[in-house]
């Protein structure tokens, strides 16, 4: 699956496939500059539902919360509006950032560990116990006309099928490692 970013921002963008299924909106409002929400579009009702929030206030460890598992699979419109997010947990629950270099270890919902690492300054997600070190997720950067005009090709994540069930966790972990890479000097 290839999911394309609409902009080069990790705070305000959309991430979607060519047919918009799945479609995620990543938004940070100016009145809450430290909280980033990941909203998912329901293709049948065309409504956005918040599936994840990341609290990344300066000077403290990032916290994260996902939609509660008991409410996530309900299909009625009333229950979808009442869906609640779970408790705030440390971002270390899904991603252990490496302090000395960009990247970290991502843990999916089944407990399988993957490592975000850079190759030619672009992120790859590789399963930790994979001997061949084949990437499960590959980030392809954007390209511009003549290097400075409008984008000729948007950035995208190429995702293998084994992580389709954990897209929200995967997107949240990517946002955290990309913010770490952009805001720290190594």
N, C-alpha and C positions, 0 to 999 in steps of 0.2 A: 504494500500500500504506500502511495506517495502522498504526503500531506504537505501542502504549500502554505508558506507564510505570506500574508498580504503586505506586511511592512517589515522593516529591519529592527523593530523595537521588541524588547522582551517584556514591556509593560503594557502596551496597547497594540494588539494585532488580532488577526484571525488565523486559524490553522484549519485547513479543510482539504478534502480530496477534490478531484475534478467534478464529481457529481454531488458535492456537499453532504455526503453521508459517510463518515461523521463530519460535523462542523463544530469547531470550538472557537469561542471568543475569549480573548485574554484581555482584561481591562483593569486599569488602575485609575481610580477616580481622583481628581485633584483634592477633594475634601477628605480623602483617606489615602494619602500618598504612600503609605507603607503597606497597604493591603491590596494584593492582586487577586482578582477573582477569575476563575476559569468557568465559563458558562458553556453548556452544551445545548445545541439546537435539536429539538425533537422534530424530525421530518414530517410527521403526520399532523401535529397541531401547530407547527411553526412557532413554538414558544421556546425561549431560552430559560434554562434551569441552571442555577449555580451548583456545580459538582465539586468544587474545590476552592479553598481560600488559602493564600499564603501571606503570613504576617512577617515582613522582613524589615523591621525597624532597625535603624542604625544603632550600633552600640550593644545589641543583644542578639542572641541566637534566633534564627528563623523558626517560626512555628507554622504548622500546617493542619488543616482539617478537611476531611472529605465528607460527601453526602453519606448519611447513615445507611448502612446496608439494608436495613429492614424497609426503608422507604424508597430505595432506588428502583426497585422492579415493579412498583405499583403503576398501573396504567391509567387510572381514572384522572380526569382533569382536576378535580377538587383535591385529591390526595397529592398530586404532583405540585400543586400550589403550596400545600402545607409541608412539603418536604423540608427536613431540617438537616443542618450540617452537624457532624459529630463534634466531639471534644477536641480542643486544641492539643496537639502533640508536638514534640520536638521534630524538626525536619530530619533529625538523625534516624527516625523510624523508617524512612524510605531512602534516605541518601546520606552517606557518610562522606563529607567533602574532604579532599586531600588538601592539607594546609600549605604544602610546599609547591604544588603545581596545579594547573587547572584539571578538574575532573573529580571523580569520586566513585564510591560503590553504591549502586542502585539495587534495592531489594524489592522484588515484585510481591504480589499478594500471596504467592505460594512459598515464599522464603528463598527463592532462587536469587543468587547474587550475580550482578552484572557490573562491569567497570566502564565508566565514562572515561575515555582517554582521547588525546588529540593525535591526529596524524595529518601532517602538513597544515597545522593550525586549525583543523576542522574536527569536530567531535565525532567519535564512533562509540557505540555501545557494544561491548563484547562480553559474552558469558564468561565468568571467572574460571569455571572448570573446563572450558573448551580448549582442547589441545591445539586445534587449528587456528584459534583466535580469529574466526570469521565474524564480521560485524553483524549484529542483529538489527541495529539502527545506525543509519549513516546520515549525517548532516551534509547537505549540499549548499554551499553559500550562494548568495545572489550574485548576479553579474550586471554590469552597467555598460551602456553604449559608450565606447571610447574611454571607459574607466571613470567618467564623472557625470554623464547625462543620466537620463531616466533608466530605470532598471530594464534590462533586456530579458532577464530571467530571475524569477523570484526564488528566494531560499526555500528549501524543503527538507523534510525528514522522510527518509525511506525506511519503512518499518516492516520487519518480517512477521509472519502470521503468529508466532508463539507469544507475542506481546499485545495482540488485539484486545484481550480481556482486561488489560491493565493500562489503557490509553491515558486515563486521567493521571494516574501515578507517574507514568512515563513523561507526560507533558510537564507535570510539576517538577520532576527531577531535572528535566532539561532546562527549564527556566532557572532553577537554582544554580546549576553548574555554569550556565551561560552568564548569569549575573555575576557569579564569582570570577569568571574569566575577564569580564569587561571592567569590573570595579577594583580589581587587585592587581598589583604588579608583582611578578614572580622573579 
